[in-house]
Amino acid sequence: MTEHDAHADDADHGHGGMKKYVVVFVALVICTGLSFAVGSSSMMEGEQAWMGQVFMIAISCVKSLLVMLFFMHLIWEANWKYVLTIPASLMSVFLLCMLMPDVMLRTWWYSEERWRYAAEEVHVEAVAADSNGEEQEESAEPHASGE
């Protein structure tokens, strides 16, 4: 056995070879199919839509974990990766916990009229006086011609 062959064998055993990447790819395809099935199902409708959303977030976390561990080779890195990822993960969880009440409670005080027009595009018209002192109506939207 030559030195090159020995090095090739070590490389296959160190990272698991092509078979491991194919298995991870198949797992990613299955997870993508599951998230498409959940997104297209009735689980995403009605009052119980949060369960479908939680399920899709869980699938997304599994997919991102597989990509990070295998395709970014983090599974074979030294333990210093924990020094970087654990504090960043904790910070993102704390940030999420601090922002969620603001985002979730923002709509509690909406009036019925605001809910009625919440999803519609609003065209605001302003009245401006031109240089002659006459009033003219102008749209608040930006002009397409760049004027």
C-alpha positions, -999 to 999 in steps of 0.1 A, spaced: 0 0 0 14 34 -10 14 65 11 -12 81 -11 -36 51 -7 -31 52 31 -39 89 31 -71 83 10 -83 56 34 -77 80 64 -97 107 46 -126 83 39 -127 71 75 -123 106 89 -153 121 71 -173 90 64 -169 90 26 -195 96 0 -221 73 14 -226 96 45 -232 126 23 -257 108 2 -276 97 33 -277 133 46 -289 145 11 -317 119 12 -326 130 47 -327 167 35 -350 157 6 -373 138 30 -374 168 53 -382 192 25 -410 169 13 -424 168 49 -423 206 52 -441 209 18 -467 184 28 -473 203 61 -474 237 44 -499 224 19 -521 206 44 -551 218 64 -528 218 94 -518 254 84 -554 267 85 -577 277 113 -570 282 150 -546 253 152 -522 267 126 -496 273 152 -490 235 154 -482 234 117 -459 263 121 -441 248 150 -437 215 131 -423 234 100 -399 253 123 -387 220 138 -381 205 103 -362 236 93 -340 233 124 -332 197 116 -324 206 80 -301 235 90 -284 213 116 -277 186 90 -263 211 66 -241 227 92 -228 195 107 -220 176 75 -217 200 45 -199 227 66 -178 199 82 -186 211 118 -191 176 130 -153 170 125 -141 203 139 -124 206 173 -144 215 204 -137 252 200 -169 254 179 -189 252 211 -172 283 224 -186 302 194 -220 286 189 -234 283 224 -231 319 234 -245 330 200 -274 306 204 -282 318 239 -281 354 228 -305 347 199 -329 328 223 -328 357 248 -333 382 219 -363 362 207 -378 361 242 -374 398 246 -389 407 212 -418 382 210 -441 400 235 -438 433 215 -445 416 182 -473 394 196 -491 421 216 -488 448 189 -522 440 174 -542 437 206 -552 474 205 -561 475 168 -595 490 162 -619 472 139 -613 497 112 -575 492 113 -580 454 111 -603 459 81 -576 478 62 -545 462 77 -537 441 46 -547 466 20 -523 491 3 -531 526 15 -531 555 -9 -526 587 10 -534 619 -8 -519 652 5 -531 687 -3 -502 710 -12 -501 746 -23 -482 753 -55 -462 785 -60 -493 804 -73 -511 798 -40 -536 773 -56 -542 740 -39 -535 708 -58 -538 672 -48 -507 650 -48 -503 614 -43 -480 604 -14 -466 575 -35 -432 580 -52 -434 588 -89 -424 561 -113 -405 585 -135 -382 595 -106 -394 631 -104 
